[in-house]
Amino acid sequence: MRIVVLSGGFGGSRFITGLLDETSPDDEVTVVANTADDLWIFGLRVCPDLDTVMYTLGDGIDCHRGWGRTDETWNAKEELAAYGADDSWFGLGDRDLATHLVRTEMLRSGTGLTEVTRRLCRRWGRGTLLDRVHLAPMSENEVETWISTTIDGRDVDIHFQEFWIKHRAAVPVHAVRQRGIEAAEPAPGVLDAIEAADVIILPPSNPIVSVGPILDVPGIRAALRASPAPVVGVSPVINGRAVRGMADQLLAGLGIENSSTAVAALHGARANGGVLDGWLVDESDTHCVAELESAAIRARAIPLWMRDQETTRQLAEDTLALAEAIAHG
């Protein structure tokens, strides 16, 4: 089976661990990771979602935080703060710093982000789940998410990472824009993987700043619509609340209802010009199933909480089961 996963960071990477438990080593799994929350900081190119997937599947993630390296230390961050560096709010751990240094050196030498990612993954792939995945960026072009907000009475645009980390998503959201998205192209191999896929999955990831930017790269949405493979998504919202992160604040700021059906409607039914064939909601949102089905999206209500590896594996199994049911009519 050839599976393509369009993934953000924490939720997507955790889902992928269950997917790999549920699939065969002979299956081909391509993970297209969001790069719209990437940024330049202290002269380094940082790719948070790519790194979260890489560290998670490579057994290097800090499981308690859900991001960054395990056994991390923070000497560099503390020294930057001591110097009064303006961007010292961004958490560059000492071990994590090595990834960004190597990536930046390769990018500045002219190596594309796809090849850079492949080389970085070689450090982690020996005997880990990362061995079984082809991890690719959504695009090699630089795309950055910016938030229009109001701070201290002034209307300003700030980078998504500043909104999330420095301000803890506690400032209003007026608009969300992906700078550079119009000129971006899918990374090498992304469209080929989608075209050849048997199943395409949108795991539980932020619909505004993770999955949304991947779909907005010119050519990717059209490729999903043209693919013969079923496209199945997993709701990142359970009982009116985002599972993790700042989706609640983003959805509210953009005037979008914080519900499983609203997020599905954001992606749209393939039958009506969108990309979804199927959508999984939590059992607490069973009442959403009829509305989704009336909008031409096949829906099932199941437990969505990934509490441990077994519930994560079960969620992947349920996702593949819905895809198979759609494929067979």
PyMOL commands that set and color helices and strands:
alter all, ss='L'
color gray80, all
select helices_A, chain A and resi 10-22+48-57+75-82+94-108+113-122+129-132+160-166+190-196+207-216+220-226+247-253+260-267+270-272+283-285+288-294+309-327
alter helices_A, ss='H'
color red, helices_A
select strands_A, chain A and resi 2-7+28-33+39-41+44-46+133-137+144-151+154-159+175-179+199-202+231-234+237-238+241-242+278-282+298-302
alter strands_A, ss='S'
color yellow, strands_A
deselect
rebuild
show_as cartoon
